[in-house]
């Protein structure tokens, strides 16, 4: 049996796992992301060395899932907003020189799309999108069974499409999808309404547990904008399945109440019923399985 190492790199935490061919996680270690690249890299190296020492297995590849923008083909980070000190880092070259193991880097939305397509709720679909809906909002796209990266490897930046003249200023573009439909956007939107700085989780807790009207209104606005973005995706790409992760995985019931109405109102009549909208089935393991899937797919295509 072959074995793979997956590294899920986020702005808040970094997780490193070992898995087998069946994506069964045999070992996992995570830590909070440090400010400097060098500090993170040192910890990652130590974890991989520990895995190699403790498990006498044939590690075929290392897969990395991380927020973009990235040069996936060459394994280079290009100014990711949540990993400011990683700009220009060729992680593929560094790890391959360190361990002699083929290493592959993929945008987290693309990696999650692959994970859901092969192991989750995207299984069996033909034209499919995964929406991150976490700290930010990106889309991973799979057409006719193949990951679509676009001409410059940057396809799927749904979050940066402007859908409103006003709204929070999120990542330099006011009124974009991400201004409303991500953890940061929801927090900023609620702050505009109340002058109170709360996390997205706190806002959902207020709405779901305390029936707070302003929190509910914040989620309503966010969910309607998400519905608008989803209708745009379905009409543009004629998708048969969309899987949404992170915040939607935890709070789909309250989001659906407003989001599905908006999809129904905005979508072309011919496309009604065409696309199933599903919650991520991989839940808390999604990032780890995404990184492993990058390693598996990269090794097969290498």
N, C-alpha and C positions, 0 to 999 in steps of 0.2 A: 504493500500500500504506500502511496505517496503522501507527503505531509507538506503543509504550507504555513507560512507566518504572515499574519495580517496586522497592519498598523493603521489604526483609525486616528487621524490627527485633527483635533478641533481646537478652537480658540480657548476653550475652558479645560478640556482634558485630553489626554492621549492614552489610547489603549493598545496593547500588544498581545496578540493571541497566537496559539498554535492549534492547527486543526488537521484533520485527515481529509481524504478524498470526498467524504460525505458531508463535509462542512460541520462535523462534530467538533466542538471546541474542547480541547484537552487541557489547555492551560491559558490563563488570562491574568494580566497585570496592568493596572492603569495608574496614572498619576496626574495631578493638576499641571496644566501647561505653564511652563516658565516663560519669563519675558524674553530671554535670550535664546537664540537657536542652539548655541553651543551647549547650554545646560540641558535642553531637551534631548539633543542628539546623544549626549553622554549617557543619559538614563536609558534611552532606547537601545544603545549598543550593549549596555550591561544586561538588560533583560534578554536580548537575543543570545548573548553569550551564555546566560544561565539556561535558556531553553536548549541550546546545542549541547551543553554539558550534561544536563539532567535527562534528556531524551535522546537516545541513540537511534535516530530515525533519519530517513532520506528526505531532507527538506528541498523540494523541487523549485520553489520560488517564494519571493517576498512580495506582497501586495500592499500598496499604500492608498488609502482614501483620505482626501484632504480638500478643504475649501479652495476654490479657485480665486483668481485665474491661474492656470497652470499650462505648462508645455508638457502634455502627457507623453507625447512621442519620445521626447528626450529626457523626461523625468526631472523637470526644472520648475521650481516655484516662481511665479511672476506676481509680485506684490499682492499677496492675499491680505485683505483688510484686517483679519483677525490674527494674522501671524506676521507682523510687520518686520521682524528681524530675519525672516526666511527668504526675503526677496533675492532672487538670483541663485538660490541654493540648488545644486544638482544632486538631489537625494539619491537618485538612481545610481549615479557614478560613485558616490561616497559609500553606499552600502555594498555595492558589487565589489569595490576595491577592498572593503573591510572583510567580507565573508565569502566572496566568490560565488554568491547565489544570485541568479537572475532576479532583478527587482523591477517592479512596474508601478507607476504612479497614475492615479485617476482622480478626476474631479469627484467630490463626494456625491453630488446628485447623479452623475453617471454610474458611479460605483453602486449606489443604492438601487438604481434602476436595474442594473445587472443582477443584484442580489434578489430583488423581488421577482424579476423575470424568471430566474432559474430556480429559486427556492421558496418564493412567497406568493403573494396574491396576484402577481403579474403572469404567473405560470399559465401557459396555454393561450395567451393573447398574441396578437399579430403586430398591431401598431399600438404602442404603449408609452405612457409617460409616468415618471415618478416625480412628485413634488416634495421638496425637503420640508418646508414650512417649520423651520426651527429658528435658529438665530437669524438666518436670512431665508430667502426663498429662491431656489433654483429648480430647474427641470432637467431630468435625465430622459433622453428620448431613444426609443428602440423602434425601428421601422423594419418590417418584414424579418424580424429576428436579429437585426444587426444594430449595434449601438451607433447613433448618429452624433458625431462630434462637430460637424461643420468644417468649413474651409480652413479655419484657423484654430480649431479645437475648442472654440468658445461657444458653441451652440447651446441653447437651453437657458439663456439668461432671461427667463420670463419675469423675474422680479424687477428688472430695470425698465420694463415697458411702462410708460406713463399712462395712467388711466383716469387721472383727475387733475384739475388745475390747482387744487389746494391739497391739504393733508400734511402729515409730518414730513420733515426733510430727513430722508433716510439714505445713507451712502451717497450723498451729493445730488440727489434727484428728488425733488418734491413731487408728491402725488403719484409715484410709481407703485406698482403692485406690491413691492417689498415694503413700501411706506405703511401699508395697512396689514399685510399678510405675512408677518413673521413676528418673532418674540420682541425684537427691537421696535418694530413698527407699532405693534399693539400697545407697548409701554409708552411710546411717544404720543400715540393717539389719545390714550387715557390721560396723559399729562396735559395735553391741549384742552381737554374737557374739564379738568379738575385742578390743574396746577399741582397735582400730587404725583410723585415719582414712584411707581410700583412696577414690579416685574410682571411679565405675562402670566406666570403661574399665580401670583397673588390676585391678579384681575379675574382670572377664571375661577379661583376659589371664592372670591366675593360674589361672582355671578351665580355659581352653581350651588354654593353652600348657604349664602346669605341673601340671595335674590336682590342684590344691590342694583338699582336701576341704571346708574351711570356705567357700571361694569358691564351690565347686559347690553346697553346701547353701544359701548365700545366694541364688544364682540359681534354685535349685529352688523355694524359698519364694516368691520374686518371680514366677516363671513360673506357679506354681499359683494365686496370687492373680489374675494376669492372666487365666488360664483361667476362673476364677470370674466375673470381671467381664465377660468376653466372653460366657459362657453367659447371664448376666443380660441383656445387651444383645440377644442373639439371641431369647431367650424373650419379652422385653418388646416388641421392635420387629419381629420376624420379618424380619430383614435377609437379603439374599441375598449380600452381600459386605462384608467388613471388611478394610481395608488398614491396616497398622501401619508406622510410620516409625521414624526415628532409631536407637535402640539395637537394635530388632528387625531393622532393615535390615542391621545389621552382624553380628548374632549369632542369627539366627533358628533355626539348627540346634540349638544347645544349649537355647534357650528352648522350642522345639517339643517337645522330648523330654518335658518336664513339663507344658507348657501345654495341649497337645492332649488328653492323658489327663484333665485336669481338666475341660475343655470337654465331653468325651464323658461323664464321670461326672455332671456337673451339669445338662446340657441336657435339656429335655423330649424324650421319645422321638419325638414327632411332628415335632420340629424337627431331628432328626439328618440331616445331609447337606444341609440347607437353605442353609447359608451357607458360602461359601468364604472362608478366611482367607489373605490374601496379604501379602507383603512389598511395601513401596513400590518401584515401578519407576523413580521419578524420582530416588531416592537423594540424592546431594549437591546436586543442582539443585532439589530440592523446594521449598525456601524461596523461591528466586528465581522459579520458575514459579508458585508460589502467589500471590506479590505481583502478577505480571503478569496472572494469571487474574482477580484482584480488579479490576484496571484494565479488562480487556476486558469482564467481566460488568457492571461499574458503568457503563461507557460505553454499552453496549447498552440498559441499563434506564433510563438517565438521561432 
